[in-house]
Amino acid sequence: MAFVLNDRVKQTSTSTGTGTINLTGTETGFETFVTGIGNGNSCFYAIANDGTSEFEVGIGTVTDAATDTLSRTTVISSSNSDNLVNFSAGTKTVFCTYPAKRAPSAAMTATTYVNTHAATISDTQTMESGVLAGPVTVSGSVTVTGTLVII
């Protein structure tokens, strides 16, 4: 399926433990994960256990079922040293987000992050993720670790 970014997707849950989150209540003025992300699609998520310091940000997959769910595939940051949080009892707020660790660095300038026309990248840049849109001309030495996507 697809990876989906969307605004105003937010629900509640009373799930506990480190497993899949059952998505229950729908927040007024927001879409459900099934509506906003879609069955079988993945997204960035955040979970906060209301009234506690427990939180988790990661990548999860939405399932449309009798009780809609969000699997917690990859943890990006959390209150448990960036590992799965063993959520205690209580109401959790679950919403789509764009994790800071996946955003361009504040040190990057627009000309080195987004290049158009005849601009060239002359800096060494490290990004956790990103997309390079073409047409693209690459010359000289290039090292790519991970996946390079040129659209």
Long-range contacts (C-beta under 8 A, 24 or more apart in sequence): 1-38, 1-40, 1-41, 1-42, 1-61, 2-38, 2-41, 2-42, 3-41, 3-42, 3-43, 4-36, 4-37, 4-38, 4-41, 4-42, 4-43, 5-43, 5-44, 5-96, 5-98, 6-31, 6-36, 6-37, 6-43, 6-96, 7-96, 8-36, 9-33, 9-35, 9-36, 9-37, 9-43, 9-95, 9-96, 10-93, 10-94, 10-95, 10-96, 11-68, 11-94, 11-95, 12-91, 12-92, 12-93, 12-94, 13-47, 13-91, 13-92, 13-94, 14-89, 14-90, 14-91, 14-92, 15-87, 15-92, 16-86, 16-87, 16-88, 16-89, 17-86, 17-87, 18-72, 18-84, 18-85, 18-86, 18-87, 19-72, 20-63, 20-69, 20-70, 20-71, 20-72, 21-47, 21-60, 21-69, 21-70, 21-71, 21-72, 21-92, 21-94, 22-67, 22-68, 22-69, 23-67, 23-68, 23-69, 23-70, 23-94, 24-67, 27-93, 30-95, 32-68, 33-62, 33-68, 33-70, 33-94, 33-96, 34-62, 34-64, 34-68, 36-96, 37-62, 37-96, 38-62, 39-63, 39-64, 40-64, 42-73, 43-96, 44-76, 44-96, 44-97, 44-98, 44-99, 44-102, 45-70, 45-72, 45-94, 45-95, 45-96, 45-97, 46-94, 46-95, 46-96, 46-97, 47-85, 47-87, 47-92, 47-93, 47-94, 48-92, 48-93, 49-85, 49-87, 49-88, 49-90, 49-91, 49-92, 50-90, 50-91, 50-92, 50-93, 51-90, 52-88, 52-90, 53-79, 54-79, 54-80, 54-85, 54-87, 54-88, 55-79, 55-85, 56-80, 56-84, 56-85, 56-87, 57-97, 57-99, 70-94, 76-101, 76-102, 77-101, 101-128, 102-128, 102-129, 104-130
